[in-house]
Amino acid sequence: MSLEKVKQYFDSLGLGQRVHELAQSSATVEEAAVAVGCEPERIAKTMSFLLGEKPILVVTAGDARIDNKKYKEYFHQKAKMIPGELVEQYVGHAPGGVCPFVIPEETQVFLDVSLKRFDIVYPAAGTSNSAVELSIKELEDCSRSREWIDVCKDWEKE
């Protein structure tokens, strides 16, 4: 169901051909990279948190990890992930398929700067075997992101 809604959304934008239902799982960064045929860091993983009682989504590069200190500095509270069994209830997509598209209107989306080093990235499309190919600008526009933030670590190479 989620994939169909995401596909309809992208069809409405003229980008429906970019949504791919994959033959294998894309539930993890590593699986998604193999299924799509790209480097793991180009997988745009969408992480779901509670900010107070409201859900937010933070989209990061596949090789980035949330830096708790940076997160707390930006959001003024400790990072609290939405428990797996509640993710779909809060954001409309189940774990493994969480994406920043076709989500409840009040859910804010933030894009981490770890993504800015790529021209093309691959976020999920609502299921654990889907992806959508987007430029960074398209991701920014299609996700209706609030802003770019810097809350990750381990992605910057020496």
Secondary structure as UniProt FT lines:
FT   HELIX           2..12
FT   TURN            13..14
FT   HELIX           16..18
FT   STRAND          19..21
FT   HELIX           29..36
FT   HELIX           40..42
FT   STRAND          43..51
FT   TURN            52..53
FT   STRAND          54..61
FT   TURN            62..63
FT   STRAND          65..66
FT   HELIX           68..75
FT   HELIX           84..86
FT   HELIX           87..91
FT   TURN            95..96
FT   TURN            105..106
FT   STRAND          108..112
FT   HELIX           113..115
FT   TURN            116..117
FT   STRAND          120..123
FT   TURN            128..129
FT   STRAND          130..132
FT   STRAND          134..135
FT   HELIX           136..142
FT   TURN            143..144
FT   STRAND          147..149
FT   STRAND          152..153
//
